[in-house]
């Protein structure tokens, strides 16, 4: 099990990115969370086996149809006790 913190930049708010990310994570078997940031980015913590995390990162590079992803910053993170994939409040 590995965990990664993602920061997604571009046109990623107001396009259903968080909801689509939750659906993608559930389909891929990824645990974690996603939230909007006040600076216009979307932040996520994704956790699963390496192939599932890689697939989720690749999904984030595309996003939902209305999104225009410019960059996905990926950083290692500490695994946590998580169940499912949650939508968190904006920070």
N, C-alpha and C positions, 0 to 999 in steps of 0.2 A: 504494500500500500504506500502510495506517495501523495503528497499534497502540493498544490501550486496556488500562488496568489496571482490573480490576473487583473490588470488595469487595461480597459478597452477604451480607445480614443477614436473620435470621429463623430459622425451623426448617429449616436447610439442611445439618446434619450428621446422619449416621445414616439418611438417606433415599435414598441412592444418587445424590446430586447430582453428585458428581465423575464418576462413570461415565456418567451420562446426559449431562453436559456434554461429555464426550469424544465420545460418539456424535453429539451435535448438531453439534459442531465439525467432525467428519469429514464429516458429511452436507452441511454448509454450505461446506466447503473452507476452514476457518479453521485457522491454525496457532497454537501457543501451549502453555499449560500451565494446570493447575488444582491447587489444594491446599487442605486444611483448615488453619485457623489455630487455635491453642490458645484463642483468645478466642471460639470458636464460630462464626466467620464462614468463608466460603469465598472465597479469593482466586484470580483468574485473570488471565492475560495473553492477550489475543486479538489476532490480527494477520491481516489479509487486505485485500481491497479494501473500500471504504467500505460498499457494500450488504451484504456478508457479515458485516462487523463489527456493523453495525446489527442484522441478523437475529439474531446471537448474543447481543447485549445484550438484545434483546426476549425471546429464549428464557430467558435468565437471570432476567428479571423474573417468569417463570412457574415455571421449574424443572420437575423431574419431579413426577408426581402427588402423592407423599407430602410434598413440600416446602411450606412456607408462607413465601414470600419477602415480607419487609417492606420492603426497600430494596436498591437496587443503586447503589453509588457508582461513578461512571465518571470516570477521569482519563486524560489523554493520556499516552502512553508512547512510548519510543524503539523503533523497529522493530529486530528482532534477526534473526540467521540462524537460523531455526527450520525444522525439518522435522516435520510432523505435529503432533499434540496430545497432550501427555504428562500423566500423573498424577504429581505431585511429592509428596514426603513432607511431613507436617505440620510447620509451624513455630510 
